[in-house]
């Protein structure tokens, strides 16, 4: 059954034609991944579905009672609210009739996502803020959940947790993501926004890439044939008096039609053309750390760490948020002084550092001023290039180049930072989460550039596919220590001594169990539990644990590709079974809380 339908949607943003008659139908139970280049309007499309923006023309059709929730791309800062208040805001004006029901729903979602409602939202790390915002989107039980780059700022354990959570989530999903492993695991259909049009691709992400390339090749051949025919007609029309005497009026009209078609054609924007500025080679030993230790307050991040990084090494640093990955980089680069141990930097180092917070821009200045202040040219590997031409290589239009940085999308901002860094000569490239918000094409280009980079690379990333493609050695924060392994992420999974799944961990950890601010239903505290109630209280934790295990097992089954190849009746039956388990779990948990607080 279709949840909503877009018909012939048109929308312009200034001089940019975002939507040019797009069509979309979303069916119940789908998990759709929306892809497209940075700046094509993916976030705008999600806002349109939520009626946060209005189309210039066309129809958005869905039932009046359809509930839609959106997880926005950006994480807000400076909030004084608690996590409980942030999540409660997800209800809007649609609370339950009974206050205790609303309270229970909030507490249930908090518990399910392992969040502490009493904690200040602004005290959380980026990853836990994303989890709190997800809870806000889930609390009203939406029929359609929109997720805009949900894996941004999440570490790998948290991403894996989110994957498993969404695989078992019963609502319909539409999400934007650059994380190819995440897309491969979740998406049942790919929809692409390209040059104002929306197209649908069945199958997995790899099949989409294959079919998309075939379609682009066919489009290119067709455009070349059309251009040849148009050129021939233009020659004919200009043959002079003799041609005019024999001119066919139908042929003239066809030519005018071809000219108009050519004017309206939106050619595929070229790919990013980039190269990394490379300095002269460094010494053989780039960095050497001996018995390195560092911590702050009561948290020891790094203890007795030793490593040697040689010229040409491509190092991946892996670990949960908050364990000290960025701190380790700052120690190696000399931005922090170790509390114990020594760090020796090699000779002739020229370092370029990619800041994950993108704090290297003046948001009020335009792109040109941020990349090459005081000069109209950049020089890369001995080649001098005008700044406008250089930024066009990164797919910025001349009009965009004159605008302030603050108007850019997240992906465009990241692309601009890459342009700035690549214009600097280096033999040691340090990248802290460079893949956030990048579209698939730019991400693949970055992979190729880094693989071919002649210098030394140190990379922090939670993108598993990216790590597998680029790095040759991994430094991993695990089990309260730092270990080194050959190869990328998948290689580490094979080599690590303990293959048990790690639980998400952050600098600001959430409590595994949540105690509600109030009892779900008022229970007289003066009343002593009966023998039967006491026995029930003792048995409920085991019941709850059994239900959790059953739900986890069922979610794993439902997360496989084979599951969705069954008959619709079998799929529905499993979904209903999961819903029943979730209901039993909620009932048991509520009963346990009531008895515990009696």
Secondary structure, DSSP 8 states (H G I E B T S, - for coil): -EEEEEEEEEEEETTEEEEEEEEEEEETT-EEEEE--TTSSHHHHHHHHTTSS--SEEEEEE-TT--EEEE-SS---S---BHHHHHHGGGTT---SSHHHHHHHHHHHHHHTT--TTSBGGGS-HHHHHHHHHHHHHTT--SEEEEESTTTT--HHHHHHHHHHHHT--SEEEEE---HHHHHHH-SEEEEEETTEEEEEES-HHHHHHHHHHHHHHHHHHHHHHHHHHHHHHHHHTS-HHHHHT--HHHHHHHHHHHHHHHH-------------B-S---SEEEEEEEEEEEETTEEEEEEEEEEEETT-EEEEE--TTSSHHHHHHHHTTSS--SEEEEEE-SS--EEEE-TT-TT--TTSBHHHHHSTT-SEEEETTEEEEHHHHHHHTT--HHHHTSBGGGS-HHHHHHHHHHHHHTS-BSEEEEESTTTT--HHHHHHHHHHHHH--SEEEEE---HHHHHHH-SEEEEEETTEEEEEESSHHHHHHH-S--S------SS---SS---SS-SS---TTS---HHHHHHHHHHHHHHHHHHHHHHHHHHHHTSTGGGGS-HHHHHHHHHHHHHHHHHHHHHHHHHHHHHT-
